[in-house]
Amino acid sequence: MIIRSAGLAAALLLAAAPAALAQNAGSQEAITIQMKAPDGTDHGTVTVTSTPHGLLFAADLTGLPEGEHGFHVHAVGQCEGDFESAGGHYNPTDKDHGYLAENGPHAGDLPNLESIGGMARFSAFSPMLTMTGGDAPVMDSDGSAVMVHAGPDDYLTNPSGHSGGRIACGVIPPAP
């Protein structure tokens, strides 16, 4: 319950952050990803900004079911069919899943998001990820995918935290 409350508080405090982050990105490399449902329905955007210390994700999502949802980076930059084409969580350093795992987390593990009234506006930061270079570049040879799951991540269970089906996906392309 504490994690859920903290997530809700962060989501409420950062409600205006996505637009501000996109405007203040300055010279930092940023890409905006269109998030879609398996049927092609638009679910908003996620802007990924490279910083000197990792990647910043600023989401402005719509049309999501009420409640908490797992939010992850997946291994392959494909969002086809039921989104299984995106593979599992991005895990180039071979860690266990979840923030609560002794040998975790995956590089692609991010905090749960909370949809209120079908909308989720929030920011998340990952010091493990980079756009290119390093141990966990999201723009590797096959790109990556940003994924929203049907249920919340329990931050522990391998391989995906029992976060359920894949309900929204967006492609991070390979490096040019």
Secondary structure, 3 states (H helix, E strand, C coil): CHHHHHHHHHHHHCCCHHHHHHHCCCCCCEEEEEEECCCCCEEEEEEEEEECCEEEEEEEECCCCCEEEEEEEECCCCCCCCCHHHCCECCCCCCCCCCCCCCCCCCCEEEEEEEECCEEEEEEEECCCECCCCCCECCCCCCEEEEEECCCCCCCCCCCCCCCCEEEEEEECCCC
